[in-house]
Every structure is written in structure tokens, then in C-alpha cells.
């Protein structure tokens, strides 16, 4: 991707240089400004459609790529906060997918009941002093929580319908398997789920 951009960049410079040589000064400045403006617009549009998340773990990268594309379709602002290196979680890659997948699915589902400008999810993973953690935050309104079925009392879903509520239970079981824990709490307008190892 970088080589391709460098290749195109050289062509853009040649075009600008040509405008400087063969146009009147005032006309050249206007054309160069328009040309650069078009390039900036194209770059911004390309960034909107391009997702690149690099955690240092290929399996997690793949999952977060698909979740970022899903968030775009659902008009959700999804942010990953990099920590500099990927923590050495004790669980298997498929268990990491279960943890992140279930927690992100829950956050996305809840946010669909909110206005588009409030649909924000943040994921952070880090390791400090031998402790590893995953934290997912999303916008939260207490008065709307009953409609979507968040239950902070038992850490399981209260959503109606069969076969609901297994996601958080699975996350909790994976954490316990490795002597970790799951915490669910609220800070102002943020609903937070932490998995600690």
C-alpha cells in the first residue's frame, strides 16, 4: 500500500510541476489549489472505507477488522486504543475471539437503541505490572437499559427470547477458567465491561 501511494505521489508532483511551468502564475496557483483539494478529498474518502487495526495478534486483528466494518454499517463509532504491544493473555486465540466477539456484539446491539451521535464503543487491551485486561466501553442511558435488557445484578442478559444471555456467561466462564474475573459497572454515561487476568 505504501509503495503504491509513493508511486502515485511522484506522479502528482510531476503534474504540479507541469502546471508551474506551462501556465500563467495566477492560473497555475488556482489549478494547483484545486488539484490538491481534489487529492485531499479523495484521501479522506479512502480513509472512511479503509480499516486497519494492528494489535500484534493476527486473529484479533481479523476479528476487529470485521467488527469495524460491522460498526460502519450500523453507524457506530468504534475505537481501538492501542497500548503499544499486545498483552500475553493466558487464553487460547479462539477464547479471545469469544470474549471480544460477545462483548462487542452486546455493545453494538445496545447502541442501536440510541441516536447515531451517541453510538460510541471503545476497546482497550493492556498489560501493567503482570496484570492483563480487556475493557469495552459504550454509551449508556439507564432509562433505556430495560428496553435492551442489560442486567447489572447478575451479569447476564434479561433480553426477551430464547437462547439469550449466553454471551456474558461464556465470557465470565473463560475468565474464571484462567483465574481471572469479569467486572461490569457504570461510570456516568458509560457502560463498562472489564475482563481481568
Secondary structure, DSSP 8 states (H G I E B T S, - for coil): -HHHHHHHHHHHHHHHHHHHHHS-HHHHHHHHHHHHHHHHHHHHHHHHH------S-HHHHHHHHHHHHHHHHTT-EEEEE--SS----SS-HHHHHHHHHHHHHHHHHHHTTS-GGG-EEEEEEEEETTEEEEEEEEE--HHHHHHHT--TTTSS---SSSS-SHHHHHHHHHHHHTT-EEEEEEETTEEEEEEE-
